[in-house]
Amino acid sequence: MHPGQKLKPGARVVFEGSGLRLQGQVVARHFHGRRTVRLWADDGIEVGDTIDRIGHVPLPPYIKRQDRPSDRERYQTVYALERGSIAAPTAGLHFTDAALEALASRGVERTDLTLHVGYGTFKPIRAARIEEHVVDPETFVVPADAAAALTRARSDGRRIIAVGTTTVRALESLTPEKDGCIKASAGDVELFIRPGHAFRLVDGFITNFHLPQSSLLVLVAAFAGRERILDAYREAVTRGYRFYSYGDAMLIL
């Protein structure tokens, strides 16, 4: 809750808009502004429906305008299906239906998994040593068809290219069987990928440019090498690339 660091358990908050009221009560207080909050809506309306009607899309600070209704669709990947993420997996925002069709026409196989982006995506590294940083768990689902596609790719010697660091975390949390098969899996991924990690499934990935002191930047450096990534980021800053949700992306192989 920002601002609101002084809100203690028992504090009440009210959100109003579009003729609706969403009420909340702080249940527990945690570090760095985090709270456990109980939410309820007046008149028996579902909380999710109320949030949809009075909530706002979080635009990056360099977009100098208020959010619009169209942003609710634009701030989603074209293949999004399940509710649950606190933010869009932004690397996927670079894909359009036409781009996916073009990839398919060139023989690129695509498969989908679910990973609900959590607070850990934005949680800065405050520890003096990155080994002491804890990445919050994120819920993921690798269905049977995705597991079969991953198994085929490994068997055929094809590269597995992930879209986004969240997808990298989900894939790297999987453990191939002795025969190389990937099994369908679901649960919470708590893996913190940092330098020294031995990548088992991912051969490359597409990712946005991330902020300093983020676990996502550490993940990228673990894959491509710290100095190479620092060089890429210097180039991005020099050329005025965008960061954050609607930022520019890079392909790392």
HELIX and SHEET records of a PDB file:
HELIX    1   1 PHE A   31  GLY A   33  5                                   3    
HELIX    2   2 ASP A   42  GLY A   44  5                                   3    
HELIX    3   3 VAL A   47  ILE A   54  1                                   8    
HELIX    4   4 ASP A   71  ARG A   74  1                                   4    
HELIX    5   5 THR A   90  HIS A   94  5                                   5    
HELIX    6   6 ASP A   97  SER A  105  1                                   9    
HELIX    7   7 TYR A  119  THR A  121  5                                   3    
HELIX    8   8 ILE A  130  GLU A  132  5                                   3    
HELIX    9   9 ALA A  144  ASP A  156  1                                  13    
HELIX   10  10 THR A  165  GLU A  172  1                                   8    
HELIX   11  11 SER A  215  ALA A  224  1                                  10    
HELIX   12  12 ARG A  226  THR A  238  1                                  13    
SHEET    1   A 3 ARG A  12  GLY A  17  0                                        
SHEET    2   A 3 LEU A  20  ARG A  29 -1                                        
SHEET    3   A 3 ARG A  35  ALA A  41 -1                                        
SHEET    1   B 3 THR A 114  LEU A 115  0                                        
SHEET    2   B 3 GLU A 138  VAL A 142 -1                                        
SHEET    3   B 3 SER A 185  VAL A 189 -1                                        
SHEET    1   C 3 ILE A 161  VAL A 163  0                                        
SHEET    2   C 3 GLY A 204  ASN A 208  1                                        
SHEET    3   C 3 ALA A 249  ILE A 252 -1                                        
END                                                                             
